[in-house]
Amino acid sequence: MIMKKKIDISANINGIQLASCIMNASGVLCTTKEDLNKLIISSSGAVVTKSCTLKPRKGNLEPRYFEWNMGSINSMGLPNLGIDFYLDFLEKTNHQKPFFLSISGLSIEENYLLLHKANLSSHISAVELNLSCPNIIGKDQILGYDFNNISNFLEKIFKFYKKPLGIKLPPYFENMHIQKMAFILNKYPISFVTCINSLPNGLFIDINKETVVIQPKMGFGGIGGKTIKPFALANIRQFYTFLRKGIPIIGCGGICSGEDIFEHILCGASAVQIGTQFIKEGVSIFDRLRKELVDLLQKKKYTSINRFIGKLNVF
């Protein structure tokens, strides 16, 4: 009888050990107590909370989310229950998985206040600081594209914040912008980067009604799903090239299959997050993707994802 070798799809994010490299993306089915409890008992490698603000937010008016066969568009507007809810949930809940608290202040000052609160919690594994939400009415992506101010912002953060901190980045479309951001991040004790968030300012039309499909921002919203995978892979690959090796990458964008996960890791991701497809399938997606990834690695004779992280061949 031939015994199959055990396939290791665990991940290590700067000392944070994940039993599986597959987790949820912030913003998707991770807002309420019920959402978070489902993630805890799922086969996801970690739990990422909804990006939170100081106070609860209802978010933008509905309809604010729409799917089609190649992707999704949303302008949610950060609906969340406020940071105190998430910190209280973590304190009162027994769990074995790493917990990533996603925060997204509506201003630089609010981000400082959120980080001060997170700094006092012993129940979070890391903060994922979202610098890339494109869907707040009246607000730009405050720091994701602000190369002049982000260094000063990070310098102030690390004067008081002592826990693992990752940065969720927007998509970049110019090589020099990725180099510039990587140069800034390399100066600080960043624990990881997550890339990419949705592509900002997309528009989808209902041709029958001759109208936009979401209400906020005159129909403009962030584009996600399989259509953005090439942009996600490009950003992962370039950040893998320019970031110092002590900053692992969590890939996000367009993952629908085990092959998609393989491509993210091949480009340089150490773990991945699932967004649009998670909305479609719910927590069962983690079982499906895990099986598809393991089956693919068996065919390719890889025993661990560590064997091929960043090993993309080029001509």
N, C-alpha and C positions, 0 to 999 in steps of 0.2 A: 504494500500500500504506500503510495507516494504522498508524503505529508507536504502540504503547501506551507511556504514560509509565511510567518506573520508579517503583515504589512503595517508599518508604523506611520500613521497620519497625524501624530501629535505635533504640537508646535510649541516653541519657546519664544515668548516675546519679552526679551530683556529680563529673564528670570521669572516671568509669569508663565507657568506651565499649563498648556491646554491639552486635554486628552484628544481632542480633534481640532484640526486647523480650520474648521468651518464654524462660523458664528453668524448671528444676525447683524444686519446693519441698523444703526440708530435711525429711528423714525418709523420703523415698520413693526407693528404688532408688539410694541414694547413700552406702552404708555401706562397701562393700568396694572393693578395688582394681579388680575387674572392673566394678562399678557405675560407678565414676568414669571408667574408661577408655571405657566406652560413651557416657557423657555428653560426654566430650571430642570424640569423633568424630561425635557427633550434630549436628543443626542447632540445638540450643539456643543461646541467646545467651550463657549463662554456666553455670558449674557451682557448685552450692551443695552443700556437704558435709552429711552427717548431723550433727545437733547433738551435739557431743562433750563429754565430761567429762574430768577429769584421768586417770582410769584406765579401761580397757575395762569395759563393762557388758554383761551378757547380756540385761538387760531383764526384763520381767514374764513370767509363765508363759503358755504358749499353751493354748487359742486366745486371741489378743489382737487380732485384726483380722477384721472381717466386712464384706461389701458387700451391698447390696441395690440395687434399680433406681434409687432416688433418692439414694443416698449411701453412707456408710461409717461405721463406728464402730471406734475403736481405743483400746487401752490398752497401747501398746508398752513404755513405761517406759525410753525412751532407750537402746536397745541400740546400742552403738557401739564402735569399736576404740581409743578414747582419743586425745587431742589429738596425742600424739607420732606416732602412725601417720599422721594426716592431714598434719601438717607435713612429715614425712619423705617422704610420697608426693609432695607438691607440689615439694619440693626435687629429687627424682629424676626428675620427669616433665616432658617437653617439651610445652608447650601454648601455644596462642595466645589462648585464651579467658580472660576474667576468672574468678577463683576467689573465691568467698565462703565463708569458714570460719564455719560455724555453731557457736556454743558455748552450752552450757546447764549451768552449774555447779549442783551440788546445794545450794549455799549461796552467800551473798554473798561469803564469803571464797574459795570455790573459783572464782567468776567472776573475782575479782581475779587469782588465780594463772593462770588460763587466758589472761587478757588480757596478763599479763606475758610469757607464752610466745609468744603471737601477735605481740606487739610486736617480737619479735626476728627474725621471719620476713620475708624480702624477697620471698616468693613468693605471698603472698595479696593480693588486690585490696582486700578489706574483710572485716571481721568482721560477721556478723549475730548479734547477741546476743539469744538467745531468752529472753524474760521471760515466756513464756506457755505452757509445757508443762503440760497439766492431768493428766498420767498417771503421776506418780511417787507410788507408794504411801507414805503418811505425810507427803507434802509438798503444800502448797498452791502455787498459782501465785505464787511468792515475791514478785515485784515488779510484775507486770503490773497488779495491782489495789491495790498499796500506795502510794497517792499521798503518804503522809506520809514514806516513807523513800526513794523513788526519786530525789528531787532530791539528797539527800546522797550516795547511791550514785553517781550520774553525776558529781557534782562531784569525788569521789575518783578516779574512773576517768580523767577528763581531766587530772588532775594528772600522770599518767605515760603514758597511752596516746596515741600520736601518729598512728596510722594511721586510715583511714576506718572509721567505726563506725556500723552501722545497728542498729535495734531492732525485733525481731519482737514484735508486740503481740497480746494476746488480743482477742476481740470485746468491744465495749462496747455496752450496751443503753440507756444514759441519755446524753442530750446533754451534761449537765453534766460527766459523767465524761470524755468526749472533750475538752471544753474544758479541763478541769483537766489532763489528760495533755498536751495540745498546749501549754498554757502552760508546763509544766515542760520539755518537749523543746525549745521555742523558745529557752531560755536557754543551750543547749549546742551545740557544733559537731557535731550529729548529721548523718551523711551521708545517711541515708534511714530510712524506717520501712517495715516490711512488715506489712500487715494484710489478712486476719486469720488467726490460728491457728484450730484447730478449736474448735467450741462445746463447752465443758466439761460433764461430768456428764450426758451423754445416756444413754438406755437403749433397747435394741432387743430385742424378744421373739420367740423362735421359738414360734409359736402351737401347732404340732404337738407339740413336746416340752414346751411350757409352761415354758420356761426361758430364761435370758439366753443371749446368743450368744458372749460373751467371758468369760474366767475372772477376770482381775484386778478388784479393787475391786468385787466382787459384781456384775459386769456393767456397771458405769458406765464410760463412756469418752468420748473426744472425737469429735464428729460432724463429718464432712467430706463433700465431694461436692456435687452440684448443689443439694441441699436447703438449703445455707447461703449460696447466692449473694446473696439479698436482704440478708442481714446484712453480707456482705463489701462490697457496693456502698454500703450506708448508712454503714459505717465509713470507707470510702475517701472518700466525698463529704464527710463531716463533717471528717475530718482535712485534706482538701484545703482546706476553708474556714478552718480554725483554725490550721494550721501556717504558719509563715513560708515564703515561696516558695523559700527556699534548701534546703528539706528535701523531696526527691522521695519519692513513695510507690510501693512495689512492691505491687501488688494480688494477693491470693491468696484463693481460696475459690469453689468451684463452677464452675470453668472446664472446659467440655466441647467448646466450639466456637469458631470465629473470632468469631461474634457475641458470645459471652460476653467475649472479650478486648476487643472494641470497647466494650462496656458498662463494663468496668473502667476503660479509658482515658478514656472520656467522663466518668466520675465523678471522675477526677483522678489515676489511676495513670499512671506513666511507663513501667512494665514490669510483667510479671505472672509468677507462679509457678504451676506445675501440680502437683497432688498426687494425689488419688484417681484421676483419669482417666489419669495417668501409670502408676499401678500396673496399670490394666486393659490399656493398650496398649503399654507400653514406650517406647523412645526414638523409635519411628516416629511417635509423637504430635506431635513437634515439626515434622515435615514436614507432617503433615495440618493442624495449626493454622495454620502459617505460610501455607499455600496458601489456606485458608479466609479468613484475615484479609486477605491481599493481594487476593483476589477481591472481598471485600466493599468494600474501600477503592476499588478500581477502579469498582465500581458507584456508589459514593457520590462519586466524583471527588475523593477525597483522595489526595494524593501522598506524604503523610508523616503518621505518628501525631502529630507535633507540632502539626498543624493543628487537632486537636480535643481535646487533653488538657484535661480539666476543663470542656469547653464544653457541659455538660449544660444543656438548656433547662428552665425551670420556669415554671409559669403565674403 
